[in-house]
């Protein structure tokens, strides 16, 4: 298990026993997030994939898609953040730029549609419905305790800061152009469906964000649909783009990221 902050040299026998027991429980019940320890939390996040296999074959190497078809896990993921949460959250005083961006991919470029100042829910919903804009919600764990608990455990596990953004995209629309990030990315599909395309990196383990043009990235190496309860991981530098298919009212996913250089 890689840790930027370094791994503890020794652990007490009691803690070792707890971690081993947690791993077994997570493997047996992939529909439950195990908060007993940072180790057990990460194990349940990527279940049924074993941690040893993940770090040997996927971490900083290639994407991992976990499609679960688990109604209990899908319901849990949906509880983390929903489109219907926005009305109440806007009443608490959200601001464009600081808390929310609205954007759409137009001709391969990101078009930001933010207004000024405080977010008005009715205007936000209008832009979502009529302009087909994606809503990007920054650091939702500030308002969602369950997400905060997940990220707190992951920060302990990785020894690195962990951030998150929620993306809500209406049908037949795409929020961001093809790009790559400077973070390790875990995506949890919360509501609806999202069509993803991943491409071979042009920069290995990139240290900065960058937009790539369609004519440079070639054909996708991976193409699939994420459904509620599914998990996607890909290393920093992986070029990607995603859209909500026609016939799906909207898609909600949370991107959890770590290991920013």
C-alpha positions as CSV (number, residue, x, y, z in Angstrom):
1,X,0.0,0.0,0.0
2,X,1.7,3.2,-1.1
3,X,1.7,6.1,1.3
4,X,3.1,9.6,0.7
5,X,3.4,10.1,4.4
6,X,5.1,6.8,4.9
7,X,3.8,3.5,6.3
8,X,3.9,2.7,10.0
9,X,6.8,0.4,10.7
10,X,5.0,-1.7,13.2
11,X,1.4,-2.3,14.3
12,X,0.1,-3.9,17.4
13,X,-1.2,-7.4,17.2
14,X,-4.7,-6.2,18.0
15,X,-4.7,-3.8,15.2
16,X,-3.4,-6.4,12.8
17,X,-6.2,-8.7,13.7
18,X,-8.8,-6.0,13.2
19,X,-7.4,-5.2,9.8
20,X,-7.4,-8.8,8.7
21,X,-10.9,-9.3,9.9
22,X,-12.1,-6.2,8.2
23,X,-10.6,-7.3,4.8
24,X,-12.5,-10.6,5.1
25,X,-15.7,-8.9,5.9
26,X,-15.4,-6.4,3.0
27,X,-14.6,-9.2,0.6
28,X,-17.7,-11.2,1.7
29,X,-20.0,-8.2,1.6
30,X,-19.2,-5.8,-1.2
31,X,-22.5,-3.8,-0.6
32,X,-21.2,-2.5,2.8
33,X,-18.6,0.3,3.3
34,X,-16.5,-0.8,6.3
35,X,-15.4,2.1,8.4
36,X,-13.6,0.1,11.0
37,X,-10.2,1.3,9.8
38,X,-8.7,3.1,6.8
39,X,-7.6,-0.2,5.4
40,X,-11.0,-1.8,5.7
41,X,-12.6,1.3,4.1
42,X,-10.4,1.1,1.0
43,X,-11.0,-2.6,0.8
44,X,-14.7,-2.2,0.7
45,X,-14.4,0.7,-1.8
46,X,-12.8,-1.4,-4.4
47,X,-14.4,-4.8,-3.5
48,X,-14.5,-7.5,-4.8
49,X,-11.0,-6.6,-6.1
50,X,-8.3,-7.4,-3.5
51,X,-6.0,-4.6,-2.4
52,X,-2.9,-6.6,-3.2
53,X,-4.1,-7.2,-6.8
54,X,-5.1,-3.5,-7.2
55,X,-1.7,-2.2,-6.3
56,X,0.2,-4.8,-8.2
57,X,-1.7,-4.5,-11.5
58,X,-3.7,-1.2,-11.6
59,X,-2.4,1.6,-9.3
60,X,-0.5,4.1,-11.4
61,X,-0.6,1.6,-14.3
62,X,-4.0,1.2,-15.9
63,X,-7.8,1.8,-15.4
64,X,-10.0,-0.5,-13.4
65,X,-13.7,-0.8,-14.0
66,X,-15.8,-2.6,-11.3
67,X,-19.4,-3.2,-12.5
68,X,-21.3,-4.6,-9.6
69,X,-25.1,-4.8,-10.3
70,X,-25.7,-4.6,-6.6
71,X,-29.0,-2.9,-5.6
72,X,-27.9,-2.3,-2.0
73,X,-24.7,-0.7,-3.0
74,X,-26.4,1.4,-5.7
75,X,-28.8,2.7,-3.0
76,X,-25.9,3.5,-0.7
77,X,-24.1,5.4,-3.5
78,X,-27.2,7.3,-4.3
79,X,-27.5,8.4,-0.6
80,X,-24.0,10.1,-0.9
81,X,-25.3,12.9,-3.1
82,X,-28.4,13.4,-5.3
83,X,-29.7,16.0,-7.7
84,X,-32.6,16.6,-5.3
85,X,-30.1,17.7,-2.6
86,X,-29.3,20.9,-4.5
87,X,-32.4,22.8,-3.6
88,X,-31.6,22.6,0.2
89,X,-27.9,23.2,-0.3
90,X,-28.5,26.3,-2.4
91,X,-30.6,27.7,0.5
92,X,-27.5,27.5,2.7
93,X,-25.7,30.1,0.6
94,X,-23.6,28.6,-2.3
95,X,-21.6,30.8,-4.6
96,X,-20.5,30.4,-8.2
97,X,-16.9,29.6,-8.6
98,X,-16.3,28.8,-4.9
99,X,-19.0,26.1,-4.6
100,X,-20.5,25.5,-8.0
101,X,-19.5,25.7,-11.6
102,X,-21.8,25.2,-14.5
103,X,-20.3,24.3,-17.9
104,X,-20.8,22.5,-21.1
105,X,-18.4,21.0,-23.7
106,X,-19.0,22.9,-27.0
107,X,-16.9,22.0,-30.1
108,X,-14.2,20.4,-28.0
109,X,-13.9,23.3,-25.5
110,X,-15.2,23.9,-22.0
111,X,-17.8,26.7,-21.9
112,X,-18.3,28.1,-18.4
113,X,-21.9,29.4,-17.9
114,X,-21.5,30.7,-14.3
115,X,-23.5,33.7,-13.1
116,X,-22.2,36.2,-10.5
117,X,-22.4,35.8,-6.8
118,X,-24.8,33.6,-4.9
119,X,-26.4,30.6,-6.6
120,X,-30.1,30.8,-7.1
121,X,-31.6,27.3,-7.3
122,X,-34.3,28.1,-9.9
123,X,-31.7,29.7,-12.2
124,X,-29.4,26.7,-11.7
125,X,-32.2,24.3,-12.5
126,X,-33.1,26.4,-15.6
127,X,-29.5,26.3,-16.9
128,X,-29.4,22.5,-16.2
129,X,-32.7,21.8,-18.1
130,X,-32.6,24.3,-20.9
131,X,-28.9,24.9,-21.6
132,X,-28.0,21.2,-20.9
133,X,-25.2,22.5,-18.5
134,X,-23.3,20.2,-16.2
135,X,-23.3,21.1,-12.5
136,X,-19.9,20.7,-10.9
137,X,-20.2,20.8,-7.1
138,X,-16.9,21.4,-5.3
139,X,-15.9,19.5,-2.2
140,X,-19.4,18.1,-1.3
141,X,-18.0,16.4,1.8
142,X,-18.4,19.8,3.5
143,X,-22.1,19.2,3.5
144,X,-22.3,15.4,3.4
145,X,-21.1,13.6,6.5
146,X,-20.9,10.2,4.8
147,X,-18.6,11.5,2.1
148,X,-16.5,13.3,4.8
149,X,-16.1,10.0,6.6
150,X,-15.0,8.2,3.4
151,X,-12.5,10.9,2.6
152,X,-11.2,11.1,6.1
153,X,-10.4,7.4,6.1
154,X,-8.8,7.6,2.6
155,X,-6.5,10.4,3.7
156,X,-5.3,8.2,6.5
157,X,-4.9,5.3,4.1
158,X,-2.9,7.2,1.4
159,X,-1.1,9.6,3.6
160,X,-2.2,12.3,1.2
161,X,-5.0,14.9,0.8
162,X,-8.2,13.6,-0.7
163,X,-10.7,15.9,-2.6
164,X,-13.9,15.4,-4.3
165,X,-16.3,16.9,-6.9
166,X,-19.8,15.9,-7.9
167,X,-20.8,16.1,-11.5
168,X,-24.5,16.2,-12.6
169,X,-25.0,16.1,-16.4
170,X,-28.4,16.1,-18.2
171,X,-29.1,13.6,-21.0
172,X,-27.5,14.1,-24.4
173,X,-24.8,16.4,-22.9
174,X,-21.2,16.5,-22.0
175,X,-19.6,18.9,-19.4
176,X,-15.9,18.7,-20.1
177,X,-13.8,18.1,-23.2
178,X,-11.2,15.3,-23.4
179,X,-8.6,16.0,-20.8
180,X,-6.3,14.4,-18.3
181,X,-5.7,15.2,-14.6
182,X,-2.8,15.3,-12.2
183,X,-4.5,13.1,-9.6
184,X,-5.4,9.5,-9.1
185,X,-9.1,9.2,-9.7
186,X,-11.8,7.1,-8.2
187,X,-15.3,7.6,-9.7
188,X,-18.5,6.4,-8.0
189,X,-21.6,6.4,-10.1
190,X,-24.5,7.7,-7.9
191,X,-27.5,8.2,-10.2
192,X,-28.4,7.5,-13.8
193,X,-25.8,6.4,-16.3
194,X,-22.6,7.8,-17.8
195,X,-20.9,6.9,-21.1
196,X,-17.1,6.9,-20.6
197,X,-14.3,6.9,-23.1
198,X,-10.7,6.5,-21.9
199,X,-7.6,7.0,-24.1
200,X,-3.9,6.1,-23.9
201,X,-1.9,8.8,-22.0
202,X,0.2,11.3,-23.9
203,X,2.0,12.1,-20.7
204,X,2.9,9.3,-18.2
205,X,1.6,10.1,-14.7
206,X,1.0,13.7,-15.6
207,X,1.8,16.5,-13.1
208,X,-0.7,19.0,-14.4
209,X,-4.2,19.2,-15.9
210,X,-4.4,19.5,-19.7
211,X,-7.1,19.5,-22.4
212,X,-6.4,17.3,-25.4
213,X,-7.9,17.7,-28.9
214,X,-9.9,14.9,-30.5
215,X,-7.6,14.6,-33.5
216,X,-4.6,13.9,-31.2
217,X,-5.9,11.2,-28.8
218,X,-6.9,8.5,-31.3
219,X,-9.4,5.8,-30.6
220,X,-10.5,4.9,-27.0
221,X,-8.7,2.1,-25.2
222,X,-11.8,1.6,-23.0
223,X,-15.5,2.5,-23.6
224,X,-18.3,1.6,-21.3
225,X,-21.4,2.7,-19.4
226,X,-21.3,3.4,-15.6
227,X,-24.4,2.5,-13.6
228,X,-25.3,3.2,-10.0
229,X,-23.0,1.3,-7.7
230,X,-20.2,1.0,-10.2
231,X,-16.6,2.1,-9.6
232,X,-14.0,3.4,-12.0
233,X,-10.3,4.0,-11.2
234,X,-7.7,5.5,-13.5
235,X,-4.2,6.9,-13.0
236,X,-3.3,10.5,-13.4
237,X,-2.5,11.3,-17.0
238,X,-5.3,9.1,-18.4
239,X,-7.2,11.0,-21.1
240,X,-10.9,10.7,-20.6
241,X,-14.3,12.2,-21.6
242,X,-17.8,11.3,-20.5
243,X,-21.4,12.1,-21.5
244,X,-24.9,11.3,-20.4
245,X,-26.6,9.1,-23.1
246,X,-30.0,10.1,-24.6
247,X,-32.8,8.3,-22.9
248,X,-31.2,8.8,-19.4
249,X,-32.7,11.8,-17.7
250,X,-29.4,12.7,-16.0
251,X,-26.2,11.3,-14.5
252,X,-24.7,12.0,-11.1
253,X,-21.2,10.8,-10.1
254,X,-18.6,11.8,-7.5
255,X,-15.0,12.0,-8.4
256,X,-12.7,11.2,-5.4
257,X,-9.1,12.2,-6.1
258,X,-5.7,11.9,-4.3
259,X,-1.9,11.9,-4.9
260,X,-1.8,15.4,-6.4
261,X,1.8,16.3,-7.1
